[in-house]
Amino acid sequence: MNWNTKGFGDLTPDNTGRSPDGTPTGRGSKISRRILIAGVVMVSLAVTGLLILNQCDQDSPASSGTSQSLRVPHGPTAVRDGVPVGYSRDREGAATAAVNTVQALTQARQGRVAMGAVESALIARDPAPRLRKWIESGRDRSEDPTVLNVVPAAVTVSGYSESAARVAVWVMVVSRSQINAQTPMSVNTAWATDTVDLVWEDGDWKAKEVASKTGPDPAELTNITKDSPLGQPLEAGHYSVYIN
């Protein structure tokens, strides 16, 4: 922008008269211009702020409806209706999907997540018998006051191809329950191994079958055999997604 500087050399801080053409001069003119410039700057900042807030609202979980975006190397890429979805088509993606499937099924059986959301996100179109039973037993559950969390401790991928994978998840199970308000609180821990058979379907890893057995307990791990989930190479997982 080119400012017209004609006649500005005669202006002094105390000169508040008018120029020959009738326009304000001196301090009053300078203040007016400063106010004008300040006003333009404020409007620009306000507009920029609104644009930033609007973008933040679009990216925030509260404004994104039932789907929340994530950015991690092998998935999940989003959380849909409380269920993590979107995994990479590799060993690491399959391992991550298996861990989250075990946790999602556990949450659904407690009524914390809708089993229908778990089915839509993580279950294959034609699940095997054990998994079907697991799904039916957890359908339409009201929220259970008992808190039961499954914490992944170690993960192994015993079989993998681009279309299918088998993943063993060694977990610690922590439960907190109370029979009624008059009885003492009970906290229990246990160890279990969940084996998840996955298929690549509709652009994501889906659970086809799930099997579970107790153990091994760390206190009993003296001789680790090859058939144990801990006798095979462990996946170097970094985090499990905590959703509350």
Secondary structure, DSSP 8 states (H G I E B T S, - for coil): -----TTGGG--TT---B-TTS-B-HHHHHHHHHHHHHHHHHHHHHHHHHHHHHHHHHHSGGGSTTEEE---TTS--EEETTEEE---SSHHHHHHHHHHHHHHHHHHHTTSS-HHHHHHHHB-SS--HHHHHHHHHTTT----SSEEEEEEEEEEEEEE-SSEEEEEEEEEEEEEE-SSTTS--EEEEEEEEEEEEEEEETTEEEEEEEEEEE---GGG-SS--TTSGGGS------------
